[in-house]
């Protein structure tokens, strides 16, 4: 009738490379969308044109910082 699920690999201690890559992509996209969105809203309400690019740059820098902090140990 039903099959029993196979147990996870015994030697596996953390996420695979594919999962790490998807997490890194999520960090980058989230930073760009969040800080870029804040910049866009600031440009809209303050009638400026420099907050969107500044927000995108700040989001990318913040994302890269978090990625290096989390995955940069190498161990």
N, C-alpha and C positions, 0 to 999 in steps of 0.2 A: 504494500500500500504506500506508505510514506518512506522516504529515505532520510537517514540521519544526516545532519549537516556535517561537513568535514571540519575538524578542529583547525584553528588558525595555526600558522607555522610556529614551531616551538622557539626557534632562534630569533624571531622578530621582536625587536625591542621598541621600535618607533615607526613613524610613518615612512612610506616608501618614497623614492625620488619623485614619482609622479605627484604624490600628495604634497610634497614640499614645493614643487613647482607651481602647483595650483594655489598654494597658500601665498607664495611670493607674488604671483599675479594678482591675487585678491588684495594684498597689501597695497600694491601699486595703484590698482584701479580705485580702491576705496580712498586713498589719499588724494588722488587727482580729482575724483568726483566731489569729495567733501570740501576740500579747501578751494577747489575751483568753483564750486557752488557758492561758498561763502564770498569769494571774490566777485562772482557774477551778481549776487544780491547786493553787495556793497556798491558795485558800479551802478546798478540800477537805481538805488535809492540816493546815492551821493552824487550822481551824474558825473562820474569820472570814467576813465577808460584804462586805468593801469592796475586796478585791483584784481581783475580776472587773471592776467598773466602772472602777477605776483602770487596769487593764490595757487595757481597751477605749479609754479616753481616751488613754493613752500610745501605743497602736498607731495611732490615728488621727492624733495629732500627729506621730509619727515618719514615717508615710506621707506626710503633707502636706509635711513638711520635705524628704523625698527627692524628691517630685514637683517642688517649687519649685526645688530644687537642680539637678535634671536638665533640666526644661523651662522654667524661669523666665527664661532669658537673652533670649528673644525674637528671636534672630537665626537 
